Amino acid sequence: SVAPTTPHVAAAAAVSSAITLGPRPKPPRGRLLLVVDGANVGFDFGGVNGQPNCCCARGMWLCVQFWISKGVAASAIAVTLNEGRWDTSDAELTALDALGVVCWAPTGKDD
């Protein structure tokens, strides 16, 4: 009856030594890179501002301006957005595109 308990003890010892971790590595000190989900930011902004079914570029613009005001370079910000959302009459969306932060994703059936 002693034999069946021995493998359990050996397995537990092997597991405990396998999960022993050293000190946590420090994160790299490179520049900050941000990816903004443009559709989610735009729809959330529209929703809280009385336009529940509107993907508002104003929300994306304010998000980008917030990070720029915190010292993040525009070149380090990527706003992903479906190309079907392009609207030449939307001044804020046009400004974001001119700033070079919009990464247009191909139109598809899924978000």
N, C-alpha and C positions, 0 to 999 in steps of 0.2 A: 504493500500500500504506500510505501515511501516513493517509489519510482514515479508515479504520475505527478507528484508535486514538483519534482526536480526540473522538468522542462519549463514549467511556469516560472519558477524562480530564475532560471537561466534566461528566459525570454525577457522578463522584466528587467534584469540587469543589463541586457543588451540594449533594450529600448532606452533606459535611463542614460546610458553613456552616449547613445546616439543623439539625444536631444539636448545635451549639454552645450550651451552656447557661450561664446566668448563675449567680449565687450561689443556693443552695438557700433557698427561702422558709421563714421561721420558722413553726411551727405556731401556730394561734390559741391564745390563752391564756384560753379559756373554761373552764367547769367540766367536769369529767370525767363522761362518760356511759358506762355499761357495759350491754351486752346479754349476758345469760347464757343459753346454750342449756340450758334446764332438763333436758330429756330426756337429753342426752349427759352432763351432770354427774351426774344421778341414776343412770343406768345404769353409768357408770364407777365411781361411789362404791359401788354395789351389788356390782359385779364384784370390786373389790379387798377387799371386806369379806365375801366368801363367799356373796353372793346374786347370781349372774351374770345372772339374768333379772328382776331387780327394779329398778324406777326409784325409788330411795330419795330421798324429800324431805329426809332428813337431810343428804345431800351438797349439795343446793341451799341449805339453811339455813346450813350451815357456810361455803359460798362467799359468801353474802350477808353473813354476820357478819364474815368476813375483811375484805371491802372496807369495811364500816362501821367496823371497828377501825382501818383505814388512813385514815379521815377522809372517805370518800365518803358523801355523804348517801343515805339510802334512796330519796329521790325521784329520784336520778340512776341508779338500778339498775333494769333490767327483766329479769325472768326469764321467758323465753318457754316456754310449756308447753301441750301439747295438752289441750283441755278433757276428753278422755276419761280423763285421769289424775286428775281431781278425786276425792278420797276424804275425806269429812267425818270419818272416824275417824282420819285422820293428823294428829296435833297439829302437827307441823312444817310441813306443807303449809298447814294452816289458819292458822298464825301468819304464814307468808309472805304469804298472801292478805290477812290483816288488816293487815300492814305496807304493803300496796299495791304490792308489787314484782312480782307475778305478772301477766303479760300472757297471757291465755288465748287460744289459737289454736283455730280451728274444727277439729273432728274431720274427718279425710279419710283417703284411702287411702295417702297418702304422708307421709313424715316431714317 
